[in-house]
Every structure is written in structure tokens, then in C-alpha cells.
Amino acid sequence: MKPETIIPLLKEALNLSDSATVERHPAGIVNQVYYLKDDNRGYAVKWVGEDTFSGIDRFHQFVLQQQLAERGIAPKPIWLSDDELIWVEQWEEETDPHPSIRSPEALASVLARVHALPITARPLNLFSRWLHYMHSAGLKEGDALFDRAIQLRASLVKSEGNTEDYVLCHNDLLAHHVVRDSTPFIVDWEYSAMGNRYFDVAGCAKINAMSEAQTRALAIAYAKEVGKDEDEVLSQVQLHMEIVNVTNDLWLAALEATKQNAG
């Protein structure tokens, strides 16, 4: 998507003036993000047209983020195109970033805050997501990654059936997704869903490239935050790390296959 096409596309929907401007903003490896400014209004415009493999229900995520915004923990979503390829939300200036949020202890506190939210979303249904990734990647029986996933199915079903640890999860908690740490304010909720809390904790360790010692510190701090037994949390995070690793590998395989097909 080219920046010069954004303003004409959104002019009527957002009631933009002739002085509106747009510029590309750093983003992940799939989506494109733009900063749209119009007088004192600022919008984050996300183009998700290159994401044809994740299986995300954008409309449901839009409604979920509306609830999160009402609780002051996420940017307010403004507009979603009918084809769900363009997502517009309130622009959040990083006015209160703090290096301390990169620590395992700070991220544990943010995770605990998210997991305590009294919001019910759709379930992650991770094995169904795995099947979607495997189909997108063209994996089949006999492929090492396919077989790893199938072998983990029983553990995954048990994890997602554990009602005691079934909470709202962010599922993509990079440190830089927390733009304020005084009262946590988090961006990029597109993978959020109901799921096992320990999948979210282990995922946080994975995507922030934590060392073994840092992962242990994250688990211990999280146990204190939520009032759970330290040894139990350490054990559960370790168990879920393999589920996280397979999820990540399947996602990357689906992404790579999609790129090759597009090329």
C-alpha cells in the first residue's frame, strides 16, 4: 500500500481536511503501519493486506479492542474497512516510555494486569490455528514440524481445557508494545484471545528473546503478581515453552510459504 493512497481512501470515513498528512511508521514483518495526522487528530493506519495466513478475525479483534480501550489499556479503534484490510485506531504517542519495562519483573506485572481483565473474548483454539498454519505452509505427515505439532496435541488440548488458568491473553507482548508502564497501556492486540496464562508468559519470554535466567525471573515475578506457587509457575512456563516454539515455527513456515507463493 502506498502512502499517497491512504488519504483519498480515508478522507470521507474520517472526515479528513485538505491539510492531512501521512508517513510510514516502523512495523512488524507482515503489516504496514502509517501515521495519519490531521490538525490535532492522529491515527495509526494498519494495512494488513499481506497477511493472508494468520487466520485472524479482524472484526472480532476490533470489537475486543473497543472493550480494552474503554478500560484504558489499549488505543481506541476508529474504523475497519469492509474487506478488513485497513484498520484505523487512535495514534498513541510514546510520551511515557521507560527502559524499566524491558525487565522481566515489569513485563510480569503487565501480564498479570492483562490476565486479570474481566473481559471475555473468543478462545485462541491454538490447535486449529496450527492446522491453519500447516495448511498455509503445505506441511504434511512426515515433515518434522508437522510431526512435532501432532505429538504436542494432547498437551495443548489439556492446556486449553484448564479452566483455572483460562484468561484473556495478549499473545504478543513485546516490551516495545508497552508504551506506558506507569499505568500499562499496550498496543498490537491482534493475537489476543482467551487462552492459558502460561502460554502467554512463555510467549512473552520467547518474543523478547529472554535468556534462561531472565525467563526464570519472569516466571518468579509473575507467580508473586498473581499469588501462585513459584515452583508450579516455573514448571508450567517450561511446559508451555515447547508449545510456544512450535507455534512460532509454524507461523514462520506459513509466512515463508505465503511469500514464496506471492513471488
Buried (B, 14 or more C-beta within 10 A) or exposed (E): BEBEEBBEBBBEEBEBEEEBEBEEBEBEEBBBBBBBBBEEBEBBBBBBBBBBBBBBEBEEBBBBBBBBBEEEBBBEBBBBBEEBBBBBBBBBEEEEBEEEBBBBBBBBBBBBBBBEBEBEBEEBBBBEBBBBBBBBBEBEEEBEBBEBBEEBEEEBEEBBEEEEBBBBBBBBBBBEBBBBBEEBBBBBBBBBBBBBBBBBBBBBBBBBEBEEEBBBBBBBBBBBBBEBEBEEBBEBBBBBBBBBBBBEBBBBBBBEBBEEEEE
